[in-house]
Amino acid sequence: MEEPIPSWLEVHLVYNDRVEKVPVDPELILDCLENECLHDYYETYVKSLIGLDANLVKVEIHQLKGGIVILYDTTKNKAHLVLHRRD
């Protein structure tokens, strides 16, 4: 049986003045913030939402109070994968 997603966390993708909820378990992201995992998240969750023709240039991770922001700098634009508390 699949574990429920914690009700106090959620993940959104912010790009081009748009905000999209990302259907991913936030614990998955918390469990691995290594470079390889960050690239996997891009391929799995980000690339399809921002356009398949955007190539990844740089990844930065920012830990903030109450959340984590993963910045994906692509050849087209920037996208932010944001893990945050619901409140």
C-alpha positions, 0 to 999 in steps of 0.5 A, spaced: 500 500 500 502 506 498 504 511 503 500 517 504 503 524 502 504 528 508 498 533 509 503 539 511 508 539 505 506 540 498 510 541 491 509 546 486 513 548 480 513 556 478 515 558 471 513 563 466 508 567 471 505 560 472 504 555 478 503 548 477 502 543 483 506 537 482 504 530 484 510 528 487 511 525 494 515 531 498 518 526 502 521 523 495 525 530 494 527 531 502 530 524 502 535 526 496 538 532 494 544 530 491 546 532 484 543 526 480 537 526 484 536 533 482 537 532 475 532 526 475 526 530 478 528 535 472 527 529 467 521 526 471 517 532 473 519 539 470 521 538 463 514 535 461 511 542 464 516 547 461 517 544 454 520 538 452 525 542 448 528 546 454 535 543 456 538 544 463 543 549 464 544 549 471 541 547 478 541 550 484 538 549 491 536 554 496 534 552 503 529 557 506 525 557 513 519 552 511 521 550 505 526 548 499 527 551 492 530 548 487 532 552 481 532 549 474 536 554 469 534 552 462 535 554 455 528 557 455 527 560 462 528 558 469 523 554 473 523 553 481 521 546 484 518 549 491 517 544 497 514 548 502 509 547 508 502 548 506 501 554 511 
